Amino acid sequence: MKLKERKPPAAAALFPAAVEREHWNDLLTRGLARAQARVAEGAVTPTLDLDAFKTELAGFDFHGPRPLGELLLWTITQMERGLVHVT
């Protein structure tokens, strides 16, 4: 058996088609651009409410998948609130 024949097929979730990759890239690019504008208008120090963050994170079910768009935008929001901005 050749090596190529033994490899399992790539998971579609990890290697989506070009059209889908472009969709997510566009969504992420727009989300980051909006975040950059908000950061420029906001505080320099983090504004993360750690207790609220822990409560929100506790509501996540890490055993099942979540919609990628929801996770990308949620992550951008958390980065806006919880990082010292260096822009």
N, C-alpha and C positions, 0 to 999 in steps of 0.2 A: 504494500500500500504506500502510495506517495504521500509526502508531508502535506501537500495541499488537500488531499482527500481526507486526511485525518482531522483537520482543523474544523471546529464547530462553526456554524454560520454566525456572522456578526449579529449582535442584538440590534434591532431596529431603533430601540430607545437610545442606544449609545452612538449609533451611526445613522442618523436620519438622512433622508434624501436632501439634495441641494436646496430645493424649494422650501422645505421645512427649516433647514439651517438658516436660510436667508430671513425667514419670518422671525425666528427667535433672535437673530442678530439685530434685525431692525427694532424689535421690541426692546431689547436690551440697550441699544444705542439711544433710542428716544428716552427711555427711562433714566439713563445716566445723564443725558443732557438736561433733563428737567431737574434732576437731583443737583447737578452742578449749579444751576441757576438758584435753587433754594439755598444751597450751601453758601453761595456768595452773599446772600441776604441775611444769613443766620449767624448764630453765635460761633465763636472760635472754639470754645470748649465743648465737650460732649454734653448732650442733653438727655441721655438715656436714663430712664427710670428703671433701675435694675430690678426692683420688685415686680413691676408691671411686665418687664421682659421675661422674667422667670415664670410668671403666671401664664403668659402667652405661649412660651416655649413648652410648658407642661401640657398644653392642649394639643400639641403635635403628636400624631401617631406615626412613629418611625418604622412601623412594620408594614405600612402600605405606601404606595406612591401618592404623590400630590401633583397637581397641575403645574407644569414648568413655569408658565407665565405668572401664576400666583407666587411661586417661590422666588422668581427673579425680582419681582417688584417688592416683595417682603424683605428680601435681603438688602436691596438698595436702601430701603427705609431704615433698616437697622444700622447700616453703615453710616447713614447720615446722622443718626442720633448717637452713635456709640464710638465714633472715632474723633480724634483731634484732627481738625481739618488742616491740611498743609497746602491747600490751593492758594 
